[in-house]
Amino acid sequence: MASQGGIPGAGANGYDAASILGEVRYRRILAILLDRFQPVPSRELSVQVAAREADIPPSEVPETECESVRMELEHRYLSKLERVGWVDRTPDGLTATAPRPAPRDVLSLPSLREPEHPHWDPVSTLLARPYRIAVAALLADRQQPLALAQLAEQLREHEQEYSLPPRQRLRLQLYHVDLPKLADADLVEFDSAEQTVARTSLTSDIIADSTN
């Protein structure tokens, strides 16, 4: 997997970056535009997105589906991509700028030119609540399980980077929501009875080596 350094930060705040990279349609839009050397008209982009989503040739996309996708792109997806500076609109069409990596982030992301890469699903689970990135990073280099209480305390050190709930609520939220979600994504091993959490091999794949 090619490391891109984490959540790209080309003018985007963390919430926008997370919501963009966590949804496959945004990634498909960026992949299509990044593969083109010339601006792509909005209708052609709509056809290409619809074709990928239906797994059919672009020539077989019905006009009604093309128009439906075009309206969705214009009213939701492209406006956000333009706002964060990842897509530019010119008289000839749309272009994408490869987002610059944010050096402080620790995620090793798949290439944006591979929007269907299997690692995007677990990465999306992390991006849904960005402080989960810190959870994975705290576990990535540990050989032994970490107690839930200790994990919650260590997370407090990341309050300046991530918006964390109050101390008691954080521990409950980790137990009832975050760690089960991360376990379902095979990013952690969570023992709810013992209240311990450990890394998985996938954790080490997705978290970049901070020593490099």
N, CA and C of each residue as an Amber inpcrd file, in Angstrom:
protein
   636
   0.8400000  -1.1840000   0.0000000   0.0000000   0.0000000   0.0000000
   0.8760000   1.2350000   0.0000000   0.5710000   2.2060000  -0.8180000
   1.3380000   3.4340000  -0.8450000   0.8690000   4.3410000   0.2740000
   1.7920000   4.7210000   1.1510000   1.4380000   5.6020000   2.2510000
   1.2590000   7.0120000   1.7280000   0.1560000   7.6640000   2.1140000
  -0.0790000   9.0420000   1.7690000  -0.0370000   9.9140000   3.0140000
   0.4460000   9.3990000   4.1150000   0.7190000  10.2150000   5.2650000
  -0.4430000  10.4850000   6.1780000  -1.6570000  10.1070000   5.8330000
  -2.7640000  10.3490000   6.7340000  -3.8910000  11.0680000   6.0390000
  -4.7410000  11.7370000   6.8150000  -5.8540000  12.4720000   6.2290000
  -5.2730000  13.6550000   5.4830000  -5.4620000  13.7530000   4.1580000
  -4.9200000  14.8800000   3.4210000  -5.4310000  16.1900000   3.9730000
  -4.5950000  17.2100000   3.9170000  -4.9510000  18.4810000   4.5250000
  -4.8540000  19.6530000   3.5910000  -5.1640000  19.4880000   2.3190000
  -5.0630000  20.5740000   1.3570000  -6.2140000  21.5570000   1.5430000
  -6.1790000  22.3090000   2.6460000  -7.2070000  23.2860000   2.9080000
  -8.4410000  22.7100000   3.5690000  -8.5060000  21.4080000   3.7930000
  -9.6980000  20.7920000   4.3600000  -9.5740000  20.6820000   5.8630000
 -10.7010000  20.9060000   6.5880000 -10.6510000  20.6020000   8.0130000
 -10.8060000  19.1020000   8.1980000 -10.5390000  18.6380000   9.4210000
 -10.5270000  17.1980000   9.6620000 -11.8650000  16.5390000   9.3920000
 -12.9660000  17.2450000   9.7450000 -14.2900000  16.6420000   9.5460000
 -14.5700000  16.4440000   8.0610000 -14.3060000  17.4770000   7.2490000
 -14.5490000  17.3500000   5.8170000 -13.6900000  16.2640000   5.1990000
 -12.4200000  16.2200000   5.5740000 -11.5270000  15.2000000   5.0190000
 -12.0190000  13.8090000   5.3700000 -12.4410000  13.6210000   6.6170000
 -12.9110000  12.3080000   7.0500000 -14.1600000  11.8910000   6.3040000
 -15.1150000  12.8130000   6.1570000 -16.3650000  12.4560000   5.4930000
 -16.1440000  12.1960000   4.0130000 -15.2010000  12.8750000   3.3970000
 -14.8970000  12.6570000   1.9820000 -14.2420000  11.3010000   1.7810000
 -13.1660000  11.0480000   2.4940000 -12.4280000   9.8060000   2.2860000
 -13.1860000   8.5950000   2.8000000 -14.1380000   8.8090000   3.6980000
 -14.8950000   7.6920000   4.2480000 -16.0520000   7.2340000   3.3880000
 -16.3420000   7.9470000   2.2930000 -17.4760000   7.5740000   1.4380000
 -16.9660000   7.2280000   0.0470000 -17.3520000   6.0710000  -0.4400000
 -16.7850000   5.5500000  -1.6830000 -17.0960000   6.4380000  -2.8840000
 -18.2700000   7.0910000  -2.9210000 -18.5760000   7.9100000  -4.0930000
 -17.6020000   9.0860000  -4.2070000 -17.2440000   9.7320000  -3.1080000
 -16.2380000  10.7920000  -3.1630000 -14.9230000  10.2500000  -3.7230000
 -14.5400000   9.0680000  -3.2560000 -13.2690000   8.4960000  -3.7230000
 -13.3370000   8.1650000  -5.2080000 -14.4920000   7.6980000  -5.6780000
 -14.6350000   7.4070000  -7.1100000 -14.5170000   8.6840000  -7.9360000
 -15.1200000   9.7570000  -7.4710000 -15.0210000  11.0360000  -8.1830000
 -13.5620000  11.4580000  -8.2940000 -12.8480000  11.4180000  -7.1720000
 -11.4450000  11.8240000  -7.1920000 -10.6110000  10.9130000  -8.0790000
 -10.8800000   9.6090000  -8.0360000 -10.1230000   8.6600000  -8.8560000
 -10.3190000   8.9580000 -10.3380000 -11.5500000   9.2290000 -10.7390000
 -11.8380000   9.5330000 -12.1490000 -11.1090000  10.7960000 -12.5820000
 -11.1910000  11.8410000 -11.7660000 -10.5780000  13.1140000 -12.1420000
  -9.0580000  13.0470000 -12.1130000  -8.5020000  12.3280000 -11.1420000
  -7.0450000  12.2350000 -11.0460000  -6.4430000  11.4650000 -12.2110000
  -7.2340000  10.6060000 -12.8430000  -6.7370000   9.8170000 -13.9740000
  -6.8160000  10.5740000 -15.3010000  -7.3730000  11.7820000 -15.2780000
  -7.5230000  12.5430000 -16.5190000  -6.5150000  13.6900000 -16.5860000
  -5.9720000  13.9120000 -17.7650000  -5.0380000  15.0130000 -17.9670000
  -5.7540000  16.2970000 -18.3610000  -7.0110000  16.1680000 -18.7650000
  -7.7990000  17.3210000 -19.1880000  -9.0200000  17.4530000 -18.2790000
  -9.6000000  18.6640000 -18.1660000 -10.8270000  18.8350000 -17.3850000
 -11.9480000  17.9210000 -17.8920000 -12.7550000  17.4370000 -16.9630000
 -13.8460000  16.5170000 -17.2900000 -15.1700000  17.2560000 -17.1580000
 -15.9500000  17.3580000 -18.2330000 -17.2750000  17.9930000 -18.1230000
 -18.1410000  17.2630000 -17.0990000 -19.0250000  17.9980000 -16.4380000
 -19.8170000  17.4130000 -15.3510000 -20.6860000  16.2560000 -15.8390000
 -21.2110000  16.3470000 -17.0800000 -22.0310000  15.2500000 -17.5660000
 -21.1910000  13.9910000 -17.7680000 -19.9940000  14.1510000 -18.3220000
 -19.1350000  12.9810000 -18.5170000 -18.7530000  12.3590000 -17.1740000
 -18.4690000  13.2170000 -16.1820000 -18.1570000  12.7020000 -14.8460000
 -19.3360000  11.9060000 -14.2990000 -20.5450000  12.4180000 -14.4860000
 -21.7410000  11.7260000 -14.0040000 -21.8860000  10.3620000 -14.6570000
 -21.6250000  10.2890000 -15.9620000 -21.7070000   9.0140000 -16.6720000
 -20.6800000   8.0320000 -16.1170000 -19.4630000   8.5090000 -15.9000000
 -18.4070000   7.6310000 -15.4080000 -18.7150000   7.1170000 -13.9930000
 -19.2260000   7.9970000 -13.1260000 -19.5840000   7.5900000 -11.7610000
 -20.7130000   6.5630000 -11.8060000 -21.7440000   6.8350000 -12.5870000
 -22.8830000   5.9150000 -12.6830000 -22.4450000   4.5660000 -13.2330000
 -21.5430000   4.5780000 -14.2170000 -21.0650000   3.3240000 -14.8070000
 -20.2970000   2.4960000 -13.7940000 -19.4550000   3.1470000 -13.0060000
 -18.6940000   2.4080000 -11.9860000 -19.6170000   1.8240000 -10.9310000
 -20.6030000   2.5920000 -10.5340000 -21.4970000   2.1280000  -9.4720000
 -22.3920000   0.9860000  -9.9400000 -22.7440000   0.9790000 -11.2200000
 -23.5940000  -0.0900000 -11.7620000 -22.7700000  -1.2080000 -12.3790000
 -21.4430000  -1.0060000 -12.4580000 -20.5350000  -1.9800000 -13.0690000
 -20.9720000  -2.3020000 -14.4990000 -21.1970000  -1.2430000 -15.2710000
 -21.5610000  -1.3780000 -16.6740000 -20.7050000  -0.4200000 -17.4910000
 -20.5980000  -0.6370000 -18.8050000 -19.8680000   0.3160000 -19.6460000
 -20.5590000   1.6790000 -19.6460000 -19.7850000   2.7720000 -19.7450000
 -20.4020000   4.1060000 -19.7830000 -21.4550000   4.2580000 -20.8730000
 -21.2800000   3.5790000 -21.9800000 -22.2350000   3.6980000 -23.0900000
 -23.6060000   3.1170000 -22.7500000 -23.6710000   2.3030000 -21.6880000
 -24.9340000   1.6690000 -21.3140000 -25.6670000   2.3800000 -20.1780000
 -25.1170000   3.4940000 -19.7080000 -25.7730000   4.2240000 -18.6160000
 -27.0100000   4.9330000 -19.1600000 -28.2070000   4.6610000 -18.6160000
 -29.4260000   5.3440000 -19.0880000 -29.3500000   6.8450000 -18.8250000
 -29.9690000   7.6110000 -19.6960000 -29.9400000   9.0600000 -19.5480000
 -30.5710000   9.5020000 -18.2310000 -31.6310000   8.8150000 -17.8080000
 -32.2800000   9.1870000 -16.5460000 -31.3380000   8.9800000 -15.3570000
 -30.5590000   7.9040000 -15.3830000 -29.6060000   7.6390000 -14.2960000
 -28.4750000   8.6520000 -14.3260000 -28.0120000   8.9790000 -15.5250000
 -26.9600000   9.9900000 -15.6570000 -27.4080000  11.3160000 -15.0630000
 -28.6390000  11.7290000 -15.3820000 -29.1430000  13.0020000 -14.8760000
 -29.3370000  12.9600000 -13.3700000 -29.7860000  11.8350000 -12.8360000
 -29.9620000  11.7000000 -11.3980000 -28.6210000  11.8330000 -10.6700000
 -27.6140000  11.1400000 -11.1840000 -26.2830000  11.2120000 -10.5710000
 -25.7150000  12.6200000 -10.7090000 -25.9130000  13.2530000 -11.8750000
 -25.3900000  14.6050000 -12.0770000 -25.9650000  15.5740000 -11.0500000
 -27.2560000  15.4780000 -10.7870000 -27.8800000  16.3630000  -9.7970000
 -27.3060000  16.1180000  -8.4070000 -27.0980000  14.8500000  -8.0500000
 -26.5300000  14.5310000  -6.7400000 -25.0990000  15.0550000  -6.6210000
 -24.3280000  14.9050000  -7.6910000 -22.9550000  15.4010000  -7.6600000
 -22.9400000  16.9160000  -7.4910000 -23.7700000  17.6140000  -8.2570000
 -23.7620000  19.0760000  -8.2100000 -24.2190000  19.6070000  -6.8580000
 -25.2360000  18.9920000  -6.2820000 -25.8390000  19.5480000  -5.0710000
 -25.1870000  19.0730000  -3.7770000 -24.3910000  18.0240000  -3.8510000
 -23.7690000  17.5500000  -2.6190000 -22.2700000  17.3300000  -2.7600000
 -21.8760000  16.4660000  -3.6570000 -20.5010000  15.9810000  -3.6590000
 -19.5010000  17.0080000  -4.1790000 -19.7770000  17.5900000  -5.3150000
 -18.8020000  18.5100000  -5.9010000 -18.6570000  19.7810000  -5.0720000
 -19.7440000  20.2350000  -4.4740000 -19.6580000  21.4570000  -3.6720000
 -18.7000000  21.2800000  -2.5010000 -18.7440000  20.1160000  -1.8530000
 -17.8270000  19.8840000  -0.7340000 -16.3890000  19.7410000  -1.2310000
 -16.1990000  19.0130000  -2.3330000 -14.8500000  18.8430000  -2.8750000
 -14.2540000  20.1760000  -3.3130000 -15.0920000  21.0520000  -3.8650000
 -14.6100000  22.3820000  -4.2300000 -14.2910000  23.2020000  -2.9800000
 -15.1310000  23.0910000  -1.9570000 -14.9420000  23.8750000  -0.7440000
 -13.6140000  23.5590000  -0.0710000 -13.2290000  22.2840000  -0.0630000
 -11.9790000  21.9210000   0.6010000 -10.7750000  22.0440000  -0.3300000
 -11.0100000  22.4020000  -1.5770000  -9.9080000  22.6500000  -2.4870000
  -9.3470000  21.4340000  -3.1830000 -10.0930000  20.3290000  -3.2040000
  -9.6090000  19.1150000  -3.8610000 -10.0760000  19.0200000  -5.3060000
 -11.0890000  19.8160000  -5.6730000 -11.6000000  19.8490000  -7.0400000
 -11.7420000  21.3090000  -7.4580000 -11.3120000  21.6050000  -8.6980000
 -11.4770000  22.9360000  -9.2820000 -12.4300000  22.8480000 -10.4640000
 -13.2300000  23.9020000 -10.6320000 -14.1680000  23.9760000 -11.7510000
 -13.6470000  25.0260000 -12.7370000 -13.4890000  24.6360000 -13.9810000
 -13.0520000  25.5410000 -15.0400000 -14.1320000  25.5900000 -16.1180000
 -14.0370000  26.5210000 -17.0750000 -15.0260000  26.5430000 -18.1690000
 -15.0740000  25.2390000 -18.9540000 -13.9680000  24.4890000 -18.9600000
 -13.9130000  23.2370000 -19.7220000 -14.3350000  22.0140000 -18.9130000
 -14.5100000  22.1810000 -17.6120000 -14.8990000  21.0290000 -16.7970000
 -14.2310000  21.0310000 -15.4420000 -14.1160000  19.8510000 -14.8570000
 -13.6320000  19.6830000 -13.4830000 -12.2620000  19.0240000 -13.4790000
 -11.4200000  19.4740000 -12.5690000 -10.1090000  18.8710000 -12.3780000
  -9.9110000  18.6090000 -10.8930000  -9.0420000  17.6590000 -10.5670000
  -8.7370000  17.3420000  -9.1690000  -7.2570000  17.5490000  -8.9280000
  -6.9420000  18.0410000  -7.7430000  -5.5670000  18.1670000  -7.3000000
  -5.3230000  17.0930000  -6.2570000  -4.2740000  16.2960000  -6.4410000
  -3.9800000  15.2500000  -5.4610000  -3.7690000  15.9030000  -4.1060000
  -4.5920000  15.5700000  -3.1090000  -4.4660000  16.2080000  -1.7910000
  -3.0920000  15.9830000  -1.1870000  -2.5600000  17.0310000  -0.5880000
  -1.2580000  16.9130000   0.0840000  -1.4440000  16.1900000   1.4080000
  -0.4800000  15.3550000   1.8210000  -0.6020000  14.6700000   3.1110000
  -0.3830000  15.6240000   4.2690000  -1.0670000  15.3420000   5.3780000
  -0.8480000  16.0830000   6.6180000   0.1900000  15.3250000   7.4340000
   1.3970000  15.8560000   7.6120000   2.4890000  15.0810000   8.2050000
   2.2080000  14.5420000   9.6000000   1.3610000  15.2230000  10.3890000
   1.1650000  14.7670000  11.7630000   0.2960000  13.5240000  11.8400000
  -0.4000000  13.2000000  10.7570000  -1.3000000  12.0580000  10.7940000
  -0.5420000  10.7570000  10.5880000  -1.1120000   9.6870000  11.0810000
  -0.3970000   8.4110000  11.1300000  -1.0100000   7.3440000  10.2340000
  -2.0810000   7.6720000   9.5230000  -2.7030000   6.6650000   8.6680000
  -1.8860000   6.4410000   7.4050000  -1.7800000   5.1820000   7.0210000
  -1.2000000   4.8210000   5.7340000  -2.3620000   4.4590000   4.8160000
  -2.7650000   5.4320000   4.0050000  -3.9740000   5.2680000   3.2030000
  -3.6950000   4.5640000   1.8850000  -4.6910000   3.8320000   1.3560000
  -4.5820000   3.3470000  -0.0170000  -4.5360000   4.5340000  -0.9760000
  -4.1250000   4.3070000  -2.1960000  -4.1140000   5.3580000  -3.2020000
  -5.5410000   5.7920000  -3.5160000  -5.7340000   7.0930000  -3.7030000
  -7.0430000   7.5960000  -4.1020000  -7.4270000   7.1110000  -5.4960000
  -6.4560000   6.6160000  -6.2470000  -6.7660000   6.0540000  -7.5580000
  -7.3000000   4.6280000  -7.4400000  -7.3790000   4.1160000  -6.2210000
  -7.9530000   2.7890000  -5.9580000  -9.1120000   2.9340000  -4.9700000
 -10.2170000   3.5320000  -5.3950000 -11.3120000   3.8080000  -4.4490000
 -11.9590000   2.5680000  -3.8690000 -11.7690000   1.3980000  -4.5120000
 -12.3740000   0.1600000  -4.0220000 -11.3900000  -0.6870000  -3.2180000
 -10.1980000  -0.1700000  -2.9460000  -9.1970000  -0.9460000  -2.1960000
  -9.8150000  -1.4680000  -0.8910000  -9.5740000  -2.7530000  -0.5360000
 -10.2230000  -3.3110000   0.6590000  -9.8730000  -2.6010000   1.9560000
  -8.7690000  -1.8890000   1.9980000  -8.4180000  -1.1770000   3.2330000
  -9.2820000   0.0600000   3.4620000  -9.9880000   0.5350000   2.4210000
 -10.8010000   1.7280000   2.6240000 -11.9380000   1.4880000   3.6210000
 -12.4940000   0.2760000   3.6820000 -13.5880000   0.0130000   4.6350000
 -13.1230000   0.1800000   6.0850000 -12.0270000  -0.4820000   6.5050000
 -11.5760000  -0.2390000   7.8790000 -11.1020000   1.1970000   8.0990000
 -10.4570000   1.8010000   7.1030000 -10.0490000   3.2020000   7.2410000
 -11.2750000   4.0890000   7.4620000 -12.3680000   3.7930000   6.7480000
 -13.5880000   4.5770000   6.9200000 -14.1370000   4.4630000   8.3380000
 -13.9790000   3.2920000   8.9440000 -14.3960000   3.1230000  10.3360000
 -13.5900000   4.0350000  11.2530000 -12.3150000   4.1810000  10.9780000
 -11.4840000   5.1010000  11.7610000 -11.8890000   6.5460000  11.5180000
 -12.1260000   6.8920000  10.2620000 -12.4350000   8.2780000   9.9190000
 -13.8000000   8.7230000  10.4150000 -14.7130000   7.7710000  10.6590000
 -16.0500000   8.1350000  11.1360000 -15.9690000   8.9180000  12.4460000
 -15.0110000   8.5720000  13.2930000 -14.7130000   9.3390000  14.5090000
 -13.2010000   9.4460000  14.5710000 -12.6270000  10.5660000  14.1290000
 -11.1820000  10.6260000  13.9410000 -10.3360000  10.2730000  15.1620000
 -10.8830000  10.3900000  16.3970000 -10.0500000   9.9930000  17.5270000
  -9.8030000   8.4830000  17.5540000 -10.5760000   7.7180000  16.7470000
 -10.2740000   6.2920000  16.6240000  -8.8970000   6.0680000  16.0000000
  -8.4350000   7.0500000  15.2120000  -7.0810000   6.9590000  14.6500000
  -6.0640000   6.9030000  15.7820000  -6.2770000   7.7250000  16.8050000
  -5.3680000   7.7180000  17.9530000  -5.4410000   6.3960000  18.6980000
  -6.6410000   5.8020000  18.7910000  -6.7850000   4.4960000  19.4320000
  -5.9190000   3.4730000  18.7040000  -6.0540000   3.4240000  17.3730000
  -5.2800000   2.4640000  16.5910000  -3.7850000   2.7310000  16.7120000
  -3.4000000   4.0130000  16.7050000  -1.9790000   4.3540000  16.8010000
  -1.3900000   3.9450000  18.1530000  -2.1670000   4.1030000  19.2220000
  -1.6880000   3.7110000  20.5510000  -1.4790000   2.2020000  20.6540000
  -2.2540000   1.4450000  19.8860000  -2.1590000  -0.0140000  19.9620000
  -1.1580000  -0.6000000  18.9710000  -0.8530000   0.1390000  17.9020000
  -0.1000000  -0.4290000  16.7730000   1.2580000  -0.9950000  17.1750000
   1.9370000  -0.3530000  18.1170000   3.2890000  -0.7920000  18.4970000
   3.3200000  -1.6420000  19.7610000   2.1420000  -1.9570000  20.2980000
   2.0880000  -2.7130000  21.5500000   1.9910000  -4.2120000  21.2830000
   2.7850000  -4.9670000  22.0000000   2.7460000  -6.4250000  21.8710000
   1.6900000  -7.0430000  22.7810000   1.3410000  -6.3670000  23.8660000
   0.4150000  -6.8950000  24.8580000  -0.8850000  -6.0900000  24.8620000
  -2.0020000  -6.7110000  25.2860000  -3.2720000  -5.9770000  25.3800000
  -3.1610000  -4.7940000  26.3450000  -4.0030000  -3.8130000  26.1080000
  -4.0380000  -2.6120000  26.9290000  -5.3800000  -2.5390000  27.6360000
  -5.3620000  -2.2230000  28.9340000  -6.6130000  -2.0930000  29.6840000
  -7.4040000  -0.8940000  29.1680000  -8.7170000  -1.0500000  29.1470000
  -9.5810000   0.0160000  28.6600000  -9.3440000   1.3200000  29.4140000
  -9.2370000   1.2440000  30.7350000  -9.0240000   2.4530000  31.5400000
  -7.7160000   3.1400000  31.1450000  -6.6820000   2.3440000  30.9030000
  -5.3910000   2.9080000  30.5100000  -5.4650000   3.5270000  29.1160000
  -6.1850000   2.8690000  28.2280000  -6.3580000   3.4090000  26.8820000
  -7.0610000   4.7620000  26.9430000  -8.1280000   4.8550000  27.7420000
  -8.8610000   6.1100000  27.8530000  -7.9720000   7.2230000  28.3870000
  -7.1330000   6.9060000  29.3590000  -6.2260000   7.9150000  29.9220000
  -5.1890000   8.3600000  28.8960000  -4.6540000   7.4150000  28.1510000
  -3.6460000   7.7780000  27.1480000  -4.2480000   8.6130000  26.0250000
  -5.5310000   8.3880000  25.7500000  -6.2030000   9.1840000  24.7270000
  -6.2940000  10.6580000  25.1160000  -6.3580000  10.9350000  26.4350000
  -6.4720000  12.3260000  26.8670000  -5.2920000  13.1510000  26.3790000
  -4.1550000  12.5050000  26.1070000  -2.9830000  13.2290000  25.6260000
  -3.1860000  13.7660000  24.2130000  -4.2630000  13.3090000  23.5410000
  -4.5180000  13.7230000  22.1620000  -5.6860000  14.7090000  22.0710000
  -6.0290000  15.3460000  23.1860000  -7.1800000  16.2560000  23.1950000
  -6.9930000  17.4390000  22.2590000  -5.7420000  17.8610000  22.0490000
  -5.4940000  18.9960000  21.1630000  -5.6680000  18.6150000  19.6930000
  -5.5230000  17.3440000  19.3710000  -5.6340000  16.8820000  17.9850000
  -7.0530000  16.4530000  17.6210000  -7.7600000  15.8640000  18.5910000
  -9.0770000  15.3030000  18.3140000 -10.0780000  15.8120000  19.3370000
 -11.3140000  15.9360000  18.9090000 -12.3780000  16.3430000  19.8170000
 -12.8260000  15.1150000  20.6170000 -12.5160000  15.1100000  21.9030000
 -12.8420000  13.9670000  22.7530000 -14.0010000  14.3010000  23.6850000
 -14.8680000  13.3260000  23.9790000 -15.9190000  13.5450000  24.9680000
 -15.3080000  13.6260000  26.3720000 -16.0930000  14.0730000  27.3630000
 -15.5870000  14.1220000  28.7340000 -15.0720000  12.7620000  29.1950000
 -14.2270000  12.7810000  30.2230000 -13.4840000  11.5930000  30.6540000
 -14.3640000  10.3680000  30.8680000 -15.4160000  10.4790000  31.6850000
 -16.2550000   9.3210000  31.9790000 -17.0220000   8.8560000  30.7440000
 -17.5050000   9.8290000  29.9640000 -18.2440000   9.4680000  28.7650000
 -17.3380000   8.8110000  27.7270000 -16.1040000   9.2510000  27.6650000
 -15.1620000   8.6640000  26.7170000 -15.0060000   7.1730000  26.9690000
 -14.8240000   6.8080000  28.2340000 -14.6390000   5.3900000  28.5560000
 -15.8790000   4.5710000  28.1760000 -17.0730000   5.1020000  28.4770000
 -18.3100000   4.4060000  28.1190000 -18.4700000   4.3120000  26.6020000
 -18.1050000   5.3870000  25.9120000 -18.2460000   5.4040000  24.4620000
 -17.2770000   4.4220000  23.8150000 -16.0770000   4.3410000  24.3460000
 -15.1200000   3.3550000  23.8410000 -15.6720000   1.9460000  24.0200000
 -16.1970000   1.6700000  25.2050000 -16.6730000   0.3180000  25.5320000
 -17.8860000  -0.0780000  24.6900000 -18.8490000   0.8340000  24.5730000
 -20.1280000   0.4700000  23.9500000 -20.1620000   0.7130000  22.4420000
 -19.3310000   1.6280000  21.9340000 -19.4450000   2.0160000  20.5250000
 -18.1460000   1.8090000  19.7530000 -17.1060000   2.5220000  20.1530000
 -15.8980000   2.5750000  19.3230000 -15.1670000   1.2450000  19.2270000
 -14.8940000   0.6150000  20.3490000 -14.1310000  -0.6350000  20.3010000
 -14.9080000  -1.7620000  19.6330000 -16.2320000  -1.9120000  19.8660000
 -16.9740000  -2.9160000  19.0770000 -16.9260000  -2.6430000  17.5800000
 -17.0330000  -1.3550000  17.1780000 -16.9570000  -1.0220000  15.7550000
 -15.5820000  -1.3670000  15.1900000 -14.5380000  -1.0240000  15.9290000
 -13.1830000  -1.3190000  15.4700000 -12.9340000  -2.8200000  15.4330000
 -13.5170000  -3.5440000  16.3720000 -13.3770000  -5.0080000  16.3630000
 -14.0970000  -5.6050000  15.1530000 -15.2760000  -5.0920000  14.8360000
 -16.0030000  -5.5720000  13.6590000 -15.2140000  -5.3370000  12.3810000
 -14.4200000  -4.2580000  12.3580000 -13.5940000  -3.9430000  11.1860000
 -12.2500000  -4.6560000  11.2230000 -12.0430000  -5.5340000  12.2310000
 -10.8010000  -6.2860000  12.4030000  -9.6060000  -5.3790000  12.6680000
  -9.8690000  -4.2140000  13.2870000  -8.7790000  -3.2990000  13.6130000
  -8.2820000  -3.4800000  15.0380000  -9.0880000  -4.0950000  15.9110000
  -8.6620000  -4.3900000  17.2770000  -9.2620000  -5.7200000  17.7040000
  -8.6700000  -6.2850000  18.7250000  -9.2640000  -7.4090000  19.4400000
  -9.7470000  -6.8680000  20.7770000 -11.0610000  -6.9090000  21.0050000
 -11.6480000  -6.3140000  22.1980000 -12.2680000  -7.3960000  23.0620000
 -11.7580000  -7.5160000  24.2800000 -12.3120000  -8.4470000  25.2620000
 -13.1940000  -7.6330000  26.1950000 -14.5010000  -7.6700000  25.9530000
 -15.4080000  -6.8320000  26.7380000 -15.5140000  -7.2910000  28.1840000
 -15.3180000  -8.5810000  28.4400000 -15.3870000  -9.0840000  29.8120000
 -14.1890000  -8.6190000  30.6240000 -13.0050000  -8.7550000  30.0320000
 -11.7770000  -8.3450000  30.7220000 -11.5000000  -6.8490000  30.5610000
 -12.2200000  -6.2120000  29.6530000 -12.0240000  -4.7960000  29.3380000
 -10.5810000  -4.5260000  28.9330000 -10.1280000  -5.3080000  27.9610000
  -8.8040000  -5.1050000  27.3870000  -8.9340000  -5.0300000  25.8670000
  -7.9590000  -4.3890000  25.2510000  -7.9740000  -4.2170000  23.8010000
  -6.5550000  -4.4150000  23.2780000  -6.4540000  -5.0480000  22.1050000
  -5.1410000  -5.3290000  21.5200000  -5.1870000  -5.0500000  20.0240000
  -4.0400000  -4.9060000  19.4470000  -3.9330000  -4.6630000  18.0130000
  -4.2130000  -5.9400000  17.2270000  -4.4040000  -5.7670000  15.9200000
  -4.4590000  -6.8930000  14.9820000  -3.3940000  -6.6340000  13.9100000
  -3.1920000  -7.6060000  13.0350000  -2.2210000  -7.4010000  11.9580000
  -2.6670000  -6.2610000  11.0470000  -3.9850000  -6.0850000  10.8840000
  -4.4950000  -5.0010000  10.0550000  -4.1620000  -3.6390000  10.6570000
  -4.1730000  -3.5430000  11.9760000  -3.8130000  -2.2860000  12.6320000
  -2.4420000  -1.8340000  12.1760000  -1.4860000  -2.7630000  12.1960000
  -0.1180000  -2.4180000  11.8180000  -0.0030000  -2.0880000  10.3350000
  -0.8660000  -2.6710000   9.5090000  -0.8590000  -2.3700000   8.0680000
  -1.3310000  -0.9550000   7.7850000  -2.3260000  -0.5100000   8.5470000
  -2.9780000   0.7820000   8.2690000  -2.3100000   1.9410000   8.9840000
  -1.6820000   1.6650000  10.1210000  -0.9910000   2.7340000  10.8440000
   0.4370000   2.8120000  10.3390000   0.8280000   3.9960000   9.8700000
   2.1610000   4.1730000   9.3280000   3.2100000   4.0290000  10.4140000
   4.3840000   3.6000000  10.0260000   5.5060000   3.4590000  10.9680000
   6.0410000   4.8380000  11.3040000   5.8070000   5.2660000  12.5470000
   6.1880000   6.6010000  12.9540000   7.6950000   6.7900000  13.0430000
   8.4430000   5.6920000  12.9760000   9.9010000   5.8250000  13.0670000
  10.5160000   6.1390000  11.7190000   9.7180000   6.0080000  10.6140000
  10.2760000   6.2800000   9.2730000  10.2390000   7.7580000   8.9670000
